[in-house]
Amino acid sequence: MNYYIYILESKTGKFYIGQSANLEARLERHNSNRVKSTKFKGPWKVIYTERYSSRSEAMIREKQLKKWRRELLLNLIKGTSQ
C-alpha cells in the first residue's frame, strides 16, 4: 500500500501538510469541513505530494515538513529544493 504526504493550499494561500493512504478521499474530507484543523478554511487544493511505501516513512516526512518555513515549502513545491 502507498502512503502520501501532501501539501494543500486554501483560497487564502494558507498551507496544510498531512499524510494519507487515500489522497482523494482525504481531500474530500478537508473540503467538506470534516477535518477539525481545516474546517471552514477551504476550499483546498493539492499542490504537492510525495509517495511512500509505509505509513511510518510518510509520518516522518510529514513531521519534517511541518517544521519548515514557508519559504522552504515554496521552494519544494516549485521543485528547487528536496
Secondary structure, 3 states (H helix, E strand, C coil): CCEEEEEEEECCCCEEEEEECCHHHHHHHHHCCCCHHHCCCCCEEEEEEEEECCHHHHHHHHHHHHCCCHHHHHHHHHCCCC
